[in-house]
Amino acid sequence: MSEWNFSPPAFSDLSDHAVKPSSQALSGKNIALFISGSIAAYRCPDLIRELRKNGASVTVFASESALNFVSETSLHWTSTHPVITSLSADAEHLESDYPYDLFLIAPASYNSINKMAQGIADNALSTAMACALGCLEFRKTPILIAPCMNGIMHNQILVDSMKSLADLGVKFIQPRQEDGKNKLPEIKTLVNDCIEVLKSE
């Protein structure tokens, strides 16, 4: 361990919410990040910041269960946009000019993937996911899903749901399969996949 002389960090012109750009690969792109109830949700503030470092603007939709693992405050802080957690009179999930270039569902729980495949829209997140499928169908807006769950839940129902969504054009990011679990990939892998998908559009 190196010794520290207790000196302060060098002064930076960056504001507290700003990020230091690493590329412009996602410049001008608006990404909707859908966060479902998985322990991996705690990594989403880092994911948001990495997306922003590459030039993206990020709007977060989070389920109630996701907020058991990551706070709404940290998601708002890192994205600089209010977090959408419920349906309101503003109908944020149904904006006629839906401004997103990409929908990223990360982490995607067993429940959220199966709901999406079955067309269930019973809360803010699942309703937004149904709208995302409409954007994919009518506007060709890409959807990327990063499944996260214990391997014992990777059953035939889940596989059928993923195949059904893939047939609709949804793209899946292969999880890190470690310790009997489908884990969220490394943050840079997720961001690179977003860049690759948007380049191919």
N, C-alpha and C positions, 0 to 999 in steps of 0.2 A: 504494500500500500504506500502510495506516495504521500509525502507530507505537504500540508497546505499552510501557508503563512497568514491565512485569514484575510487576504486581499479581496476586494469586491470584484464582480464581473466587469468587463469593459463596457462602457456606455454604448447603447444601441439606439438608433433612430426608430426602431420598430415599436409600435404601440403594443399594449398587452395582448390585444386580440389578433394582431398581425402575425403572419408567418413569413419566414424567409423563403423566397421562391427557389425551387430546385430545377424546375423546367416549366415550359409553357405548353406542355403536351395536352393539357386539358383546358387551355385558355378559352374563355367564352362559353364553356360547357356548364350546364346546370344539371346537377345530379341529385336525385331523390334517394336518400338512404333510408331504407325500411329496416327497423331493428325489432326483432321479435324476442320472445322470452327465452334466452339462453345465457348461461354464465359468461359466454364469450362476448356478451354485450359490453362488458367492462372495457374492452379494447377499442370500442368505437370512437372515443375522443381522439386517440392516436390515428385511427383511420381517417377521420374527418380532416385532421390537420395535414396528413400526407396528401389527401386529395386536393386540399387548398394550396399546398406547396407546389403542386403541378398545375395550378391555375384554375381549378374548378370552384364553382359556387355550390354549396351543399345545403340542402333542406332536409331536415330529419323528421321522419314519421316514426313514432315509438309506441309499442303496445304497453299496456299497463304493467304486464309482467316483466317487460324489458327494463322498466324503471326500478325493479327490485335489484338489478345488477349494475345499473349506471344511472347517475342522477340527471334529471332534466336540466339542472343548472349547468353541469359540465358539458352537456350536449349543446345547449344554447351558447355557452361561452366559446366553445371551439368552432362552432359553425357560424356564429354571429347572427343566426336567424332564430326566431321563436320555434320551439319544437311542437309539432302537431301530434297531440295525444288523444284528442276527442273530436267528435263531429260537432260543428257549430253552425250557426246561421250563415256564416261566411262560406260554408261548403268548400273548404280548402281542397278537399279531395276531388272536387268536381269542376275545377276551374276550366272554363271553356277553351282557354288558350294554354292549357296545361304546359308549362314552360320547360319541361324537363327533356334533356337529351338522352338520359340513361336512368334506369331504375336499378338500384343495387340493393338486394335483400341480403343483409349480412349483420349478424348471424340469422339464418333461416331455421327455425325450429321444426320439429316433426309436425307439430300442430299447424303452423303457418303454411307449410308446403302442402299438406293434405287439404286444408281449407281452400287454398288457392286453386288446387286442381279440381275441387268439387264445386267451385263457384260460391262458396259460403262467404258472405259479407256481413258479419254481425258486430263489428266494432270499427273504430277509425282505421286501424292498420289493414284489416282484411278488406275493408271497402276500398281503400286506396290501392291495394293490390289488385282488386277486380278492375279498377280504373286503369291500372298499368297494363293489364292484359288487353283492355280495349285500345289503349295507345299502341301496343304492339301490333294488334290486328289491323287497325285503321291508319296508323301513322308510321308503322315500322320502327317505333321507339324501342330500342333493345332493353331486355331485362336480363340481369345477371343474378344468380342465386348461389349463395354459399351455405350449404347445409351444415348444421352443427347439432349433434345429439349423441347420446350414448349408443354404442354399436348394437346393443340389444334391441334398440328401437328401429334399426335399419332392416325392417321387415318387408315382406312382399307388398304390403299396402303402400309403404313409402316408395318403393321402387316403381310400382305402377303409377303412382302420382307423379313422380319425376319424369317417367317416360311420357305420360300424358301431356305434361307441360312442355317437355322437349319437342313433342310433335307439333305444338303450337308455335314453336320458335324460341322458347325460353332457353337460355344458355346456363349451364351449371358449372361452377368452379369446383374442381375436385378438392375435397377437404384433406387436411393432414390427418392421416389415419394412424393414430398412436394411442397406446394404452387402452385399446378396445373402444376408442371413441372417434367420431368424426369431428375434428377440431377446425377452428377457423384458420385458414392459411396465413402465412406471414403478411403483414400489412403491405409491404412492397409488391408482393405477388398479386394481391387484390387490386392495387392501384394499376399495376402493369396490365392486368386483364381488362380493366376499364379502358385504359388507353388503347389497347389492341382492338377491342370491340368497336370503339368509336372511330378508330382509323378505318375500319372495314366498312363503315356505313356510307 
